[in-house]
């Protein structure tokens, strides 16, 4: 069994994550994976935290796509994370293309603390079984 928490947003390419999980699991092995609903990433994070839902970004994208070049160094050195927003196709179809069959699906949110919580769940967890 592999448990992959909400961590895919920190890798530049999610497809190798699914391929490597499939490579190390035996047939009928289980992959539990959590990831962020890409809808969260279309809004400016600081504005969303203030309750303002103004679409600013496209998907797929990365923090690096909209940070001014001169601010990247300071951003990283202020302990901020570079995050990558993937499409649901990358997240879900990517698992299936790597040899998994979806066997479970769950959604969650920030526990009512964020503006988006009143409209949609922003986290997804899947249970996938290796079938090939």
N, C-alpha and C positions, 0 to 999 in steps of 0.2 A: 504494500500500500504506500502511496505517495500522498502527502498532504502538502499542497502548495497554497499558502495563504495569499492574501492580496499583495502580491509582490511583482506581478508581471509588468506593472506600470514603471518599474525601475530598469527594465531591460530594453535595449534598442530594437531588438527583433524577437517577437514572441514565438515565432514558429519553431526555432530550435528547442525551446522549452518543451513543447508538446512532443517533438520527435525524440528528445532524450528521455522523457518520461516513458514513452512507449518502448524505447530500446531497453531500458533497465527493468521494466515490469514483465512478469511472466504473463502468459495468456490468462485471461479472466482476472488479472490484477486490477486494483481499484486506484483511480486518481481522483482525489478531492481537490478542487481548485477554486479559489476565490479570486474575483477580479472586479474592477470598477466598471459600472455601466458608462459607456463613452459619453452619454448625455451630460454627465457631470463636467466634462472637460470643455464643453462648448461655451461655458460662461466664464467670465473673469472671476478667478477664485476670490480675490479680495472683495469685489462687489457682491458676489453671492453670499459671502459671510456676513455682509451688511444687509442682506435681504433683497438686493437688486439683481434681477435675472435678466441680463442683457447679453445676447449672443455675441461673442467676440471671436471664437475660434472654430476651425473646421476639424473634422476627424478623418483620417488619422492625423495626429500632430504630436508635438513635443514642446516642453517648456522652452527649449532652445529656439523654436520657430518664432516665438513672439517676444522673447527677451531681447532688448537692444544689445548689440555686440559688446558695447562697452560696459554693460551691467552683468554679464555672465560670470566673470571672475568674482565680483563682490557677492553675487547671488550664491554661488557655490561655497564661498568662504564664510558665509553667514549661516552655514549648516542647513541651507535649503536643498531640496532634492530636485534633480532633473527627472521629470516624469514623462512617460510616453502614453498617449491615448490611442488605443487600438479600436478598430471596428468590432462589432459583435461577430462579424464573419471571421475575423482573425482569431478571436477568442474561442468561439464555439465550433465553427467549421474547421478551424485549425486543429482542434482536438480530434475531430472525426477523420480528417485527412491523415492524421498521425496513427490511426488505427484504433481509435476509441469509439465506443457507442455510449451516448448519453443515457444515464439510468436515473438521474435525479437532478432537480433544479430548485434553487432557493434564492429569494431576493431579500435584501435588508437595506436599512438606511442609517443615518447618523443618530438615530434615536430621538428624532424630533428637534434636534438642535440646529439644523440648517434649513434654509429657505426651501430648498428642493424637496425636503422630506414631506412637505404637505402636498406634493404633486406626483412624486415618483420615487421608487426605490433606486438607490444609486450603487448598490453592491449586489453582485451575483455570485452564487456558489454552484458549482456543478459536481455531480458524481458521474464519473465516466469509467467504463469497463474496457480493458484492452481486449479486442476481438481479433486482431491480426498482427 
